[in-house]
């Protein structure tokens, strides 16, 4: 984990957050600035800068977590977003995935 990473601090409990789900590999919590009716962040516990650093095993665990969260929250339609790099919109340099759902989602992209 990184000492100055906001997501690492959330994972360690140094910054309060209510986890919607937590397992051995990931935490899931609501985005503070939601872009849709449902906007969740799925964050691997292991500090990785971006998607280029993840191995296949952990990626599979992350995708399993996303599927579980979608099912547990009755998300029949949803979008998974990952921004890789500053020019692509990444603002927190700890790998994470946005899970977005809601009535207005199809009109936003």
N, C-alpha and C positions, 0 to 999 in steps of 0.2 A: 504494500500500500504506500501511497505517497502522502507525506505530511501536509502538503499544501493543497491537496485535491479535495474539493468540496464533496464529491461523491464518496471518497474514502472516509472523510469525516462523518458523513451520514451513516455509512456502513458500520463504522466503529462506535456509533452512538454519541459522538462529540457534538453533532448538530441534530436536534430533535427532528424526527420524521416518523410518520405512521406508515409502517410497511403493510401493503395489501397482501403481500406474499413474501416469504423468505424461505430459501432452501440452502443447501450446502454450497450452491454455485452463484446464486443471484439474490438480489432484493428487488422488490417492485413497489413503487410509490407513485402518488399523483404528482404530475408536473405543477409547479407553482404558477406558471403562466400558460394555462391550457389553450390549445389551438382548436379544440373541438369539444363536444359534449363530454366525451371520455378521452383523457390524455394521460396515459400511464408511462412511466419510465421503467424499463427493465435493465438493470445494471449488474454486470458480473461483479462478484466480490473481489476478484483478482484485478489489480490495477493494470489495465492495458490502455495504451494511448488511443488506439482506434482499431477498426476492424482488420487492418493489415497485420495485427499482432496476435490475433486469436487462433488457437488450434482447432482442428475439426471436432475433437471430442467436446471441448467447452462450447463451441458453436452449437453443437447438437443439444447440449444441456440448456442453453439459452433458448433455442427454438422450442424445446419441450416446455420450458417455463412459460413462454409466450402462449403456446397452445392451451396450457392449463389455466392461465389467467383469463384468456378469452372465454373458455368454457365456464369457469367459475363465475364470471361476471356477465354471462349470457350475451356475449358479443357475437352476433351472427354475421355482421359485416364489420370489418376493421382493416386498418392499414398499418403496416410496420415500416418505420422510417429509421434510417441510420445515416447520419451526416458524417462524412469522413474527410476531415481537413477544414481549415478555417474558410477557404474559398467556397466550400460546399455547405457552410452554415454551422459547422461544429464550433460550439462555444465553450464546452466543458471537455477537456482532453482526457477523459476516462470513458472508454467504450460504453455506449448505452444505446438502447433501442426505444423509439417512441412507438407506443401502441395507441392508435387514434380510432375513435368510433363516434358515430352520431349522425343525426339526420342531415346535417349540412356538409358532411365530409366530401361528397362527390363534387360539390361546387367549388371547393377550395384549391383544386389542383388542375 
